[in-house]
Amino acid sequence: MTDDRLPQRPELRVSHADRDRVAEQLQIAAGDGRLTMDELDERLERALNARTGSELEVLVRDLPTAPGAVGSAPAEVKDLVSIDVTSGSAQRQGRWVVPRAMNLKARSGNIKIDLTEAIIAHPLLKIQADVRSGNITIVTRPGIEVLMDEVSVRSGNTKVRVPRSPTPAATYLRVEVSGSVGSGNITARPPLRGFMDWLRRRPVRYPALPR
């Protein structure tokens, strides 16, 4: 009697981006005190040498994947954050808590709002922008939608570059920008690729999203 069952399909190999996402999650967990430095070093080495998804999954199985998960303190969301730059620069990046609204003033300086790793506890961010001859840059990722229909422009410009995604991403944060631009710029864009990623035509790599 012959066995007519189809052979099992081998597990798919992981990519550099998959390894990077797990490494990012491990580093965040170590920063939160969930892993010792020895544990971090061991798991990072295993992530670097992982070949399949199951080899990566076991490294983060005992770690929370989202801010606010069991054992995490809830994010404190401010109603309003104001940033006023004259000729210098200011930025928000990393694991910062996104408020409900922001007032951004750039006279001749630069403001950078990086949302790629931010803790987002509210689905809407309203930005009131006042740009004279400076620049405001909003760094986004798939799932973040930026609208600039309510911005008046004199001699400057506004631009929205939508992040590319291999699969459709549901919107989890909408950013509504209003205000005015004199001779400066307001730009929303995905992160810039490093030189080696650009040279090898690798897509933009994002930190792991909460699941």
PyMOL commands that set and color helices and strands:
alter all, ss='L'
color gray80, all
select helices_A, chain A and resi 16-31+37-49+53-60+195-199
alter helices_A, ss='H'
color red, helices_A
select strands_A, chain A and resi 81-85+89-92+101-106+110-114+124-131+135-139+144-153+157-160+173-181+185-189
alter strands_A, ss='S'
color yellow, strands_A
deselect
rebuild
show_as cartoon
